[in-house]
Amino acid sequence: MTQATVERTETGGEPPVLAVRDLVKRYGHDTAVDRVSFTIYPGETFGLLGPNGAGKTTTLALIAGLLRPDGGDVIVCGHSLRTARRLAQRHLGVVPQDIALYPELTAVQNMNYFATLRGLFGAERRRQVEEALELVGLTEHAGQRVERFSGGMKRRLNIAVGLLGRPRLLLLDEPTVGIDPQSRRHILDAVRSLAAAGTTVLYTSHYMEEVEYLCRRVAIMDHGRIIAQGPLDEVRALAGEAVVLRVPWRPALGDGDMDASQLRNVLQLPVETVDSELRIVLPTGAGQAPEVLNALVRLGISVDGLRIEAPNLETVFLALTGRALRD
């Protein structure tokens, strides 16, 4: 597929914090990352969006120097991972998708351990540990053992660990998967605070609304390739005529007994259920709405309070690939 790209034309004269150049990673005959290129500038939160299995985590592992590429290069703060890996890694903070903590230790003990690995000691270590715990809203829980934490609290502590050493570039890999709404809000607010303070962030997710909330520039990845990238508004415009039909979804009150997967099969359209709402992508525009609404009524689903929404990143992905982002 040809990449749809909207190029950044102004950089303010500042060199990028991260430059990914034609990055390739293969596993046997499978190409997990296929000539991926993008740049991120100082203080920017850049969104890397794509479904599970798109290659986002492998791309982050390559950027972090945890995997060696089969082609291309990664430049972090002017240092090539190929020729100066240790220098490049000094500027990185990495928050993996999997929790990387010691459950038998308290939050502050985990922080102190990882701070020592980052070369932090004494007053500076205490200062950075306290600042990071405060940013993620865990100061009051610093003395609690991590095994007693909820999944969301563990993810917030994972982020706090990644902030140690005050990295210039923070890599966040799906930081809100499977967590409670309160922790999700803490994480999104923390990322915004970091950006406001000048930290550059690469944020990967398959939740389009998070990327739209945090990022001004995005790249959409699928099957190892970047299929679209650029400023958020211009990437949205790649959806063409597609719109999203949003309908309240109340199965407990009699809105049928189908789930989203069954509705997709019946309607032959991408369908998601998000926050007690059906979101149905109409690829050819609002003119499809009457036919879809009639089908919902026949299925016993109430259509009171419906609305039609302008294209978002979900509809862009549909327009470019023919399938829903979370399929």
C-alpha positions in Angstrom: 0.0 0.0 0.0 1.3 3.5 -0.8 1.9 5.6 2.3 -0.3 8.6 2.7 1.9 11.3 4.2 1.4 14.9 5.1 4.9 16.3 5.6 5.9 18.6 8.4 7.3 21.8 6.8 8.3 23.8 9.8 10.7 22.7 12.5 11.5 26.0 14.2 15.1 25.3 13.4 15.4 22.7 16.1 16.8 19.3 15.3 14.6 16.3 16.0 14.9 14.5 19.3 14.1 11.3 17.4 14.7 10.4 13.8 13.6 6.9 12.6 15.0 6.2 9.2 13.9 3.3 7.0 13.7 0.9 10.0 13.4 -2.8 9.1 13.0 -5.9 11.4 12.5 -9.4 10.1 11.8 -12.7 11.8 12.5 -15.4 9.2 10.3 -14.7 6.2 8.1 -12.3 8.2 8.8 -8.6 8.2 7.5 -7.1 11.5 8.7 -3.5 10.7 8.9 -2.5 7.0 10.9 0.6 6.2 9.4 2.8 8.9 10.4 6.4 9.0 9.3 9.4 11.2 10.7 12.2 13.2 9.7 13.8 16.6 10.7 17.3 17.6 11.5 18.7 21.1 8.5 18.9 23.5 6.2 17.0 21.1 3.9 14.2 21.9 3.8 12.1 18.8 1.2 9.3 18.4 1.9 6.0 16.8 -1.5 4.4 16.3 -2.4 1.0 15.0 -4.2 -2.3 15.8 -2.6 -5.0 18.0 0.0 -6.8 15.9 0.7 -3.8 13.7 4.4 -3.6 14.7 4.2 -0.8 17.2 5.9 -2.6 20.1 8.6 -4.0 17.8 9.3 -0.5 16.6 9.6 0.8 20.1 12.0 -2.0 21.0 14.2 -1.1 18.1 14.1 2.6 19.1 15.1 1.6 22.6 18.0 -0.5 21.4 16.5 -3.7 22.8 16.4 -5.2 19.3 18.9 -4.8 16.5 17.4 -3.7 13.2 17.9 -5.5 9.9 18.0 -2.2 8.1 17.8 1.5 8.7 18.8 3.5 11.8 17.5 5.4 14.8 19.0 8.7 15.8 18.2 9.9 19.4 19.4 13.4 20.3 22.0 13.2 17.5 23.3 9.8 18.4 22.9 6.8 16.1 21.9 3.5 17.8 24.0 1.7 15.3 27.3 3.5 16.2 26.6 5.1 19.7 24.0 2.9 21.3 24.9 3.7 24.9 25.0 7.5 24.3 21.6 7.3 22.6 20.0 5.2 25.4 21.1 7.8 28.0 18.4 10.1 26.6 15.6 7.5 26.7 13.0 6.6 29.2 11.1 3.4 28.4 7.7 2.3 29.7 7.0 -1.2 28.3 3.5 -2.6 27.7 4.2 -5.4 30.2 4.5 -4.4 33.9 8.2 -4.3 34.9 8.1 -4.1 38.7 9.0 -6.2 41.8 5.6 -7.0 43.4 7.1 -7.9 46.8 8.7 -4.4 47.2 6.9 -1.1 48.0 6.4 1.6 45.4 9.2 3.7 46.7 11.5 0.7 47.0 10.9 -0.1 43.4 11.7 3.5 42.5 14.9 3.6 44.5 16.1 0.4 43.0 15.6 1.6 39.4 16.9 5.0 40.3 20.2 3.4 41.4 20.4 1.6 38.1 20.0 5.0 36.4 23.0 6.3 38.4 20.9 8.4 40.8 22.0 8.6 44.5 21.4 10.7 47.6 19.3 13.9 47.5 19.0 13.8 43.7 17.5 10.3 43.8 15.0 11.3 46.6 14.0 14.4 44.6 13.4 12.5 41.4 11.5 9.7 43.1 9.2 12.1 44.9 8.6 14.2 41.8 7.7 11.1 39.6 5.4 9.6 42.2 3.6 12.9 42.6 3.2 13.3 38.8 1.4 9.9 38.5 -0.7 10.4 41.7 1.0 7.7 43.9 2.6 9.8 46.6 0.1 8.5 49.2 0.8 4.9 48.2 4.6 5.1 48.2 4.9 2.8 51.2 2.5 0.1 49.9 3.7 -3.1 48.4 3.1 -3.3 44.7 1.4 -6.7 44.9 -1.5 -4.9 46.6 -1.8 -2.3 43.8 -4.6 -2.4 41.2 -3.6 -2.9 37.5 -4.0 0.8 36.9 -1.8 1.8 39.9 0.9 -0.6 38.6 0.9 1.0 35.2 1.2 4.4 36.8 4.2 3.3 38.8 5.6 1.8 35.6 5.5 5.3 34.1 7.1 6.8 37.2 10.0 4.4 36.8 10.4 5.5 33.2 10.7 9.1 34.2 13.8 8.5 36.4 16.9 10.2 35.0 14.7 12.9 33.4 14.9 11.4 29.9 14.6 13.8 26.9 12.5 11.2 25.1 9.9 9.0 26.8 8.6 5.9 25.0 5.1 4.8 26.2 3.9 1.5 24.8 0.1 1.1 25.2 0.2 2.5 28.8 -3.6 2.4 29.4 -4.5 -1.2 28.3 -6.9 -2.9 30.7 -7.0 -0.3 33.5 -9.7 1.6 35.4 -11.0 5.0 34.2 -9.4 6.9 37.1 -5.9 5.5 36.4 -6.4 6.2 32.7 -7.2 9.8 33.4 -4.1 10.0 35.7 -1.9 8.7 32.9 -3.3 11.0 30.2 -3.0 14.0 32.5 0.5 13.0 33.4 1.5 12.8 29.7 0.1 16.2 29.1 2.0 17.6 32.1 5.2 16.1 30.8 4.8 17.6 27.4 4.0 21.0 28.9 7.3 20.7 30.9 9.2 20.0 27.7 9.5 16.2 27.6 9.3 14.6 24.2 6.9 11.6 24.1 6.3 8.8 21.7 2.9 7.4 22.6 1.7 4.2 21.1 -1.9 3.0 21.3 -4.8 1.3 19.5 -7.1 3.8 21.3 -7.7 6.5 18.8 -9.4 8.9 21.3 -6.2 8.9 23.4 -4.0 9.8 20.5 -6.4 12.5 19.4 -6.4 13.9 22.9 -2.7 14.0 23.4 -1.0 14.5 20.0 -0.8 17.1 17.2 1.0 14.8 14.8 0.4 11.1 14.3 1.4 8.1 12.3 -0.9 5.1 11.6 0.8 1.7 11.4 -0.5 -1.5 9.9 1.2 -4.8 9.0 4.6 -3.3 9.9 4.2 -0.2 7.7 3.4 3.5 8.2 0.3 4.0 6.1 -0.4 7.6 7.0 1.3 10.3 9.0 1.3 14.0 9.5 -0.6 16.7 11.4 -3.8 15.3 13.1 -6.3 17.4 11.1 -4.7 16.6 7.8 -4.5 12.8 8.5 -8.2 12.9 9.5 -9.0 14.4 6.0 -7.6 11.2 4.4 -10.9 9.5 5.4 -12.7 11.1 2.5 -16.5 10.9 2.9 -16.6 8.4 5.8 -18.4 9.4 8.9 -19.2 7.8 12.3 -22.8 7.1 13.4 -23.1 7.1 17.2 -26.1 5.5 18.8 -26.8 5.0 22.6 -26.3 1.3 23.5 -28.3 0.0 26.4 -28.6 -3.8 26.2 -29.8 -4.0 29.8 -32.7 -1.9 28.9 -33.7 -4.0 25.9 -31.4 -2.9 23.1 -31.2 -6.4 21.6 -28.9 -9.2 22.7 -26.1 -8.9 20.1 -22.6 -7.9 20.8 -20.4 -5.7 18.5 -19.0 -8.7 16.6 -22.5 -9.9 15.7 -23.7 -6.5 14.7 -20.7 -6.2 12.4 -21.7 -9.4 10.7 -25.3 -8.3 10.3 -24.6 -4.7 9.2 -21.5 -5.6 7.2 -19.9 -2.4 8.6 -17.2 -1.7 11.3 -18.9 -1.5 14.7 -17.6 -0.8 18.1 -19.2 -0.5 21.6 -17.5 2.3 23.6 -18.8 3.8 26.8 -22.4 2.6 26.4 -22.5 3.7 22.8 -22.5 2.0 19.4 -20.1 3.6 16.9 -20.7 2.5 13.4 -18.5 3.7 10.5 -20.3 4.7 7.3 -17.7 4.5 4.6 -19.6 6.4 1.9 -21.0 9.1 4.2 -24.1 10.2 5.9 -26.3 8.9 3.1 -25.9 5.4 4.5 -27.5 6.4 7.8 -31.2 5.7 7.0 -30.5 2.2 5.8 -28.4 1.4 8.9 -31.0 3.0 11.3 -33.8 0.9 9.8 -31.6 -2.2 10.3 -31.0 -1.3 14.0 -34.8 -0.7 14.6 -35.5 -4.2 13.1 -33.0 -5.6 15.5 -34.8 -4.0 18.5 -32.2 -1.4 19.1 -33.3 2.1 20.2 -32.0 4.9 18.0 -32.9 7.8 20.3 -30.2 10.4 20.7 -28.2 9.4 17.7 -25.6 11.7 16.1 -23.3 11.7 13.1 -19.7 12.7 13.7 -17.0 14.0 11.4 -14.1 11.6 10.5 -11.7 10.6 13.1 -8.6 8.3 13.1 -10.8 5.2 13.1 -12.5 6.3 9.9 -9.1 7.1 8.4 -7.9 3.6 9.1 -11.0 2.2 7.5 -10.6 4.3 4.4 -7.0 3.2 4.0 -7.4 -0.5 4.9 -11.0 -1.5 4.5 -11.3 -2.7 8.1 -11.8 -1.3 11.6 -8.8 -0.1 13.6 -9.5 -2.6 16.5 -10.2 -5.6 14.4 
